[in-house]
Amino acid sequence: MVKTGTCLLQKCQPELARCLIDGECVENLVCLQVCNGKDDESGCQVKCADRYKNDIIDKFNACAITSGGCVPQKIEKDTWKAPPASAIDRAFDPELFQGRWYITAGLNPLFDVFDCQEHFFASPSPGKNGGVKAPALLPTGSLYGKIRWRIPKGSSDFIERSTMQRFVQDPGNPGVLYNHDNEYLHYEDDWYVVGWEPDSYAFIVYKGQNDAWKGYGGATVYTRDSSFPPELTNKMRELASQAGLKWEEFKLTDNSYIAQSVVGLEKTLQDEFYEAEKQLASIEKQFSASAVWFIRLGARMHKHHCSGY
């Protein structure tokens, strides 16, 4: 942590200064400090990133992680693997995947299991199935997605999140799609369609990397219905097995638009911030007294006005 702080002061002074006068960015720093030393430190950091997001935080992260190189990249080699080639669907058609879909089951709790995951897809390619005519520079088989989800914030509140993503179909393998060439943290996601049926379901395994984490992954089930159809259970178990996964490890999501409380918290919010106050002593060795004052102010503001993880 001391090494990281020194690096930030040397390479990211403008971004750090703007962060320390922005309440949400300060709360993000406190949240990340709470993660220090936890068994699931990376998972905790992902939750912080889910909860706190604005332009100032994005610029601070881009410097700390990418241009400044102050945060070492986490590398996982064997945790998440691509499914066997024999398991990948070779008839996937992006034009037939257009419209509204819901993620109704997911494998990785960090990325896949959230309430209200409503996604809209469009395939801008000429064809008989209603695709929007594509500009000449777009590759055939492009799939654009408007991704929406909710992050729980206490027992009855939530944070809306959304993003746009573009996937390009592998010309030699229709069931593989790439989401590459992203500027922010240079993230890359690869999708593997293990099985699908138009207007019914799609079973997708993915793996990815960015400047902070190389080798994350998971799996999701998309359905046209907002809740998982029980009659698909046996088919999903079969597809999971083909991909080397266990269906019993998947969790169903809640798309009923009722915000749910966070499940499985290790500590209450009060305990988390008591721990944060203790750990702030290490920050004092790295930043000026005024910077620490801002961080403590952010902790107190968060403690009094927020609830959740």
Backbone torsions as a table, in degrees:
resi	resn	phi	psi	omega
1	MET	NA	-39.7	178.3
2	VAL	-61.6	-43.4	179.0
3	LYS	-61.4	-41.8	179.1
4	THR	-63.8	-44.3	179.7
5	GLY	-61.9	-41.7	178.1
6	THR	-62.5	-42.1	179.0
7	CYS	-62.3	-42.6	180.0
8	LEU	-62.5	-41.2	179.6
9	LEU	-67.0	-29.7	-178.7
10	GLN	-84.6	-37.1	-169.5
11	LYS	-114.0	-16.1	-173.6
12	CYS	-131.7	35.7	-176.5
13	GLN	-58.9	-47.7	-179.9
14	PRO	-62.0	-42.7	-179.2
15	GLU	-66.5	-39.1	178.8
16	LEU	-67.1	-41.6	-179.7
17	ALA	-61.9	-43.1	178.5
18	ARG	-66.8	-36.0	178.8
19	CYS	-62.6	-41.1	-173.4
20	LEU	-73.9	-9.0	174.3
21	ILE	-112.1	12.3	176.1
22	ASP	-113.2	119.9	-174.1
23	GLY	-56.5	-44.7	-177.6
24	GLU	-68.4	-37.4	178.9
25	CYS	-66.9	-37.9	177.5
26	VAL	-64.1	-43.2	178.0
27	GLU	-61.8	-36.1	176.9
28	ASN	-63.4	-41.8	177.5
29	LEU	-60.8	-42.4	179.3
30	VAL	-64.0	-43.7	179.1
31	CYS	-58.9	-45.0	179.4
32	LEU	-65.0	-35.3	178.5
33	GLN	-64.8	-37.2	177.0
34	VAL	-61.0	-32.5	-177.8
35	CYS	-71.0	-21.5	-174.7
36	ASN	-54.8	124.5	174.8
37	GLY	84.0	-3.3	178.7
38	LYS	-71.1	152.9	177.8
39	ASP	-58.4	-40.8	179.6
40	ASP	-107.5	60.6	-175.3
41	GLU	-61.6	-43.5	-178.7
42	SER	-65.2	-41.1	178.1
43	GLY	-62.7	-40.2	177.1
44	CYS	-62.7	-41.3	179.8
45	GLN	-65.9	-35.7	177.0
46	VAL	-63.0	-40.2	178.8
47	LYS	-64.4	-37.6	175.9
48	CYS	-61.8	-44.5	180.0
49	ALA	-64.0	-35.0	177.1
50	ASP	-64.1	-40.5	-171.7
51	ARG	-82.4	-37.8	-174.4
52	TYR	-112.3	119.7	-178.1
53	LYS	-156.0	123.6	168.0
54	ASN	-158.0	-179.3	-174.9
55	ASP	-64.6	-36.0	-179.9
56	ILE	-67.1	-41.8	177.7
57	ILE	-64.6	-42.7	179.6
58	ASP	-59.5	-43.6	-179.3
59	LYS	-68.9	-37.4	176.9
60	PHE	-63.9	-45.7	179.6
61	ASN	-63.6	-40.8	-179.3
62	ALA	-60.9	-37.3	178.3
63	CYS	-75.3	-48.9	-175.5
64	ALA	-62.7	-37.1	-173.7
65	ILE	-97.5	-44.8	-171.5
66	THR	-95.8	-70.5	-173.0
67	SER	-72.8	-36.9	-179.4
68	GLY	-84.8	-26.3	179.9
69	GLY	63.0	33.1	-177.0
70	CYS	-83.4	-19.0	-178.8
71	VAL	-113.0	117.3	-178.9
72	PRO	-65.7	144.6	179.6
73	GLN	-73.9	132.2	173.1
74	LYS	-80.3	133.3	-177.8
75	ILE	-122.5	122.6	174.0
76	GLU	-117.3	121.1	-174.6
77	LYS	-91.7	-37.9	-169.4
78	ASP	-124.6	3.0	-176.9
79	THR	-67.6	-45.2	-178.9
80	TRP	-122.7	124.1	-177.1
81	LYS	-121.1	153.6	172.4
82	ALA	-67.9	145.5	177.6
83	PRO	-66.3	160.3	176.7
84	PRO	-57.8	148.3	-179.0
85	ALA	-56.6	-33.6	-178.9
86	SER	-67.9	-18.2	-177.8
87	ALA	-90.3	-10.3	-174.7
88	ILE	-85.3	129.6	-179.5
89	ASP	-67.1	128.9	-176.2
90	ARG	-102.0	10.0	-178.9
91	ALA	-121.1	13.6	-177.3
92	PHE	-63.4	132.9	-177.9
93	ASP	-123.6	109.2	-179.0
94	PRO	-56.8	-31.1	-179.9
95	GLU	-62.8	-30.9	-179.5
96	LEU	-88.9	0.3	179.2
97	PHE	-101.6	10.0	-176.6
98	GLN	-75.2	160.0	176.8
99	GLY	99.8	-161.0	-174.9
100	ARG	-89.0	129.4	174.1
101	TRP	-132.7	158.1	175.8
102	TYR	-122.8	140.7	167.2
103	ILE	-83.0	115.8	-176.1
104	THR	-111.2	-5.1	174.1
105	ALA	-154.8	145.2	-179.7
106	GLY	-147.4	160.9	-175.6
107	LEU	-102.7	-48.4	-175.5
108	ASN	-90.6	115.3	-177.4
109	PRO	-63.5	-21.4	-179.7
110	LEU	-74.0	-32.4	-172.4
111	PHE	-123.2	-21.2	-168.2
112	ASP	-110.2	-26.6	-170.0
113	VAL	-105.5	85.3	176.5
114	PHE	-131.7	154.7	175.8
115	ASP	-74.9	155.5	169.1
116	CYS	55.8	52.5	177.1
117	GLN	-94.0	93.9	-178.4
118	GLU	-111.4	117.4	-174.9
119	HIS	-120.8	143.5	178.3
120	PHE	-120.8	128.9	-177.6
121	PHE	-120.1	146.8	175.3
122	ALA	-141.6	141.6	179.3
123	SER	-116.4	100.5	-176.0
124	PRO	-78.6	70.8	179.6
125	SER	-137.8	143.0	-179.5
126	PRO	-67.8	140.2	178.4
127	GLY	173.9	177.7	-173.1
128	LYS	-81.9	-7.9	-172.6
129	ASN	-102.3	19.4	173.0
130	GLY	92.1	10.8	178.5
131	GLY	-66.3	145.0	177.2
132	VAL	-72.0	139.1	-178.1
133	LYS	-61.3	129.0	-174.2
134	ALA	-87.6	142.1	169.7
135	PRO	-60.0	156.5	-173.4
136	ALA	-61.4	-29.0	-175.5
137	LEU	-81.4	-12.9	-179.4
138	LEU	-80.2	134.1	179.3
139	PRO	-70.1	148.2	175.5
140	THR	-60.9	138.0	179.6
141	GLY	89.5	14.6	176.6
142	SER	-70.5	144.4	178.5
143	LEU	-134.1	121.7	179.7
144	TYR	-105.5	137.6	-178.5
145	GLY	-128.7	131.1	169.1
146	LYS	-96.2	107.5	-171.8
147	ILE	-99.5	123.1	179.3
148	ARG	-125.5	139.2	176.6
149	TRP	-156.3	171.1	-179.6
150	ARG	-124.8	138.7	176.2
151	ILE	-103.8	122.2	179.7
152	PRO	-61.2	142.4	178.1
153	LYS	-138.2	77.9	-177.2
154	GLY	90.1	-165.2	-170.7
155	SER	-80.1	-21.3	-175.5
156	SER	-144.7	20.8	-178.4
157	ASP	-132.1	165.5	-178.3
158	PHE	-157.3	167.1	176.1
159	ILE	-117.9	127.8	177.3
160	GLU	-80.2	135.2	175.0
161	ARG	-130.5	148.8	175.7
162	SER	-156.5	156.6	177.4
163	THR	-157.6	162.4	174.1
164	MET	-108.3	137.2	178.8
165	GLN	-132.7	149.2	176.8
166	ARG	-123.8	128.0	177.8
167	PHE	-114.4	142.1	177.6
168	VAL	-117.6	126.6	-177.9
169	GLN	-72.4	135.2	175.2
170	ASP	-64.7	121.1	-176.0
171	PRO	-62.7	-22.9	-179.3
172	GLY	-101.3	-4.9	-177.7
173	ASN	-148.0	91.4	-172.2
174	PRO	-57.8	-24.0	-178.1
175	GLY	-86.4	7.9	178.2
176	VAL	-118.6	128.2	-180.0
177	LEU	-129.0	141.7	-175.4
178	TYR	-115.7	130.9	172.1
179	ASN	-112.4	87.7	-175.3
180	HIS	-120.0	-175.2	175.0
181	ASP	61.9	36.3	176.7
182	ASN	-93.6	135.3	-175.9
183	GLU	-74.4	-44.4	-174.9
184	TYR	-70.5	116.4	-179.4
185	LEU	56.5	11.5	178.2
186	HIS	51.8	40.9	-176.0
187	TYR	-72.8	147.1	178.5
188	GLU	-137.0	128.7	175.5
189	ASP	-121.9	137.5	175.1
190	ASP	-115.8	126.6	178.5
191	TRP	-101.4	140.1	175.6
192	TYR	-124.9	110.5	-179.6
193	VAL	-82.6	108.7	-177.9
194	VAL	-82.9	-33.8	178.1
195	GLY	-164.5	148.2	177.5
196	TRP	-159.4	159.2	174.4
197	GLU	-142.5	121.8	-176.7
198	PRO	-51.1	133.9	177.7
199	ASP	64.0	19.0	178.2
200	SER	-130.9	-66.5	-175.9
201	TYR	-154.7	164.4	168.7
202	ALA	-147.2	128.9	178.0
203	PHE	-105.3	114.3	-172.4
204	ILE	-123.9	128.4	171.8
205	VAL	-103.6	141.0	179.7
206	TYR	-138.9	158.1	170.7
207	LYS	-145.4	157.0	-175.6
208	GLY	-161.5	-178.3	178.9
209	GLN	-157.0	156.3	169.7
210	ASN	-149.0	-174.8	-176.1
211	ASP	-66.8	-18.6	-179.3
212	ALA	-96.4	-29.0	-170.9
213	TRP	-148.5	120.1	176.7
214	LYS	-110.2	119.5	175.6
215	GLY	108.5	17.4	175.5
216	TYR	-77.4	168.1	-179.9
217	GLY	-177.4	-174.9	-179.6
218	GLY	171.2	-163.7	179.4
219	ALA	-155.8	145.4	-179.0
220	THR	-137.6	155.0	173.4
221	VAL	-115.4	120.6	174.2
222	TYR	-96.6	138.5	172.7
223	THR	-137.9	156.2	174.7
224	ARG	-71.1	-33.8	176.4
225	ASP	-73.0	147.1	-179.4
226	SER	-75.3	-18.2	174.7
227	SER	-119.3	150.9	-175.3
228	PHE	-65.0	124.1	178.4
229	PRO	-73.1	118.3	-177.6
230	PRO	-56.4	-28.9	-178.1
231	GLU	-67.7	-11.3	177.8
232	LEU	-89.3	-3.0	-172.7
233	THR	-56.9	-49.8	-178.0
234	ASN	-63.4	-38.5	179.0
235	LYS	-66.0	-40.8	179.0
236	MET	-66.6	-36.9	177.8
237	ARG	-63.6	-40.0	178.3
238	GLU	-64.5	-45.8	-178.7
239	LEU	-67.0	-39.6	177.7
240	ALA	-60.6	-43.2	178.9
241	SER	-61.9	-41.9	178.5
242	GLN	-61.6	-31.0	-179.4
243	ALA	-88.0	1.4	-179.1
244	GLY	80.3	23.7	-178.9
245	LEU	-118.3	170.1	178.3
246	LYS	-115.3	120.8	-179.3
247	TRP	-59.6	-31.3	-178.5
248	GLU	-64.2	-17.2	179.8
249	GLU	-89.8	-5.1	176.6
250	PHE	-79.5	152.3	175.8
251	LYS	-120.5	139.5	176.2
252	LEU	-78.0	146.5	178.7
253	THR	-99.2	166.0	179.7
254	ASP	-113.0	107.1	179.0
255	ASN	-106.2	27.4	-176.8
256	SER	-86.9	3.7	178.1
257	TYR	66.3	26.3	171.7
258	ILE	-111.5	114.5	-178.1
259	ALA	-63.6	132.8	-179.0
260	GLN	-108.5	153.1	178.0
261	SER	-73.1	154.1	178.3
262	VAL	-68.0	134.7	-177.3
263	VAL	-102.5	141.8	171.7
264	GLY	79.3	29.8	177.5
265	LEU	-68.4	139.6	-179.3
266	GLU	-75.6	-31.0	-177.4
267	LYS	-144.8	163.9	173.7
268	THR	-75.9	164.5	178.7
269	LEU	-57.6	-39.8	-179.4
270	GLN	-62.1	-41.1	178.4
271	ASP	-65.4	-39.4	-179.1
272	GLU	-61.2	-43.0	-176.3
273	PHE	-81.2	-23.3	170.3
274	TYR	-64.0	-41.4	176.9
275	GLU	-65.0	-40.2	179.3
276	ALA	-61.9	-41.3	179.5
277	GLU	-61.0	-38.7	178.9
278	LYS	-67.4	-40.9	-175.5
279	GLN	-75.2	-15.9	179.2
280	LEU	-63.2	-17.1	177.5
281	ALA	-59.7	-34.1	179.7
282	SER	-70.8	-30.3	178.5
283	ILE	-68.7	-33.3	-178.4
284	GLU	-58.9	-26.8	179.6
285	LYS	-76.3	-13.7	-173.4
286	GLN	-110.0	-32.1	-174.9
287	PHE	-116.7	164.3	178.8
288	SER	-67.9	166.5	-179.3
289	ALA	-61.1	-36.4	-179.7
290	SER	-67.1	-36.8	178.6
291	ALA	-64.4	-43.1	179.5
292	VAL	-63.3	-36.7	179.0
293	TRP	-61.4	-41.4	178.9
294	PHE	-63.9	-41.5	-179.3
295	ILE	-64.7	-43.8	179.3
296	ARG	-65.0	-38.4	177.0
297	LEU	-60.9	-44.0	178.5
298	GLY	-61.1	-40.1	179.0
299	ALA	-62.1	-43.0	-178.6
300	ARG	-67.9	-42.0	178.1
301	MET	-59.9	-44.4	-178.8
302	HIS	-65.0	-39.8	-177.3
303	LYS	-64.7	-36.6	-175.3
304	HIS	-85.5	-25.8	-170.2
305	HIS	-114.3	-8.7	-175.0
306	CYS	-123.9	160.3	171.1
307	SER	-144.9	149.8	-176.6
308	GLY	135.8	-162.5	-179.3
309	TYR	-80.9	NA	NA
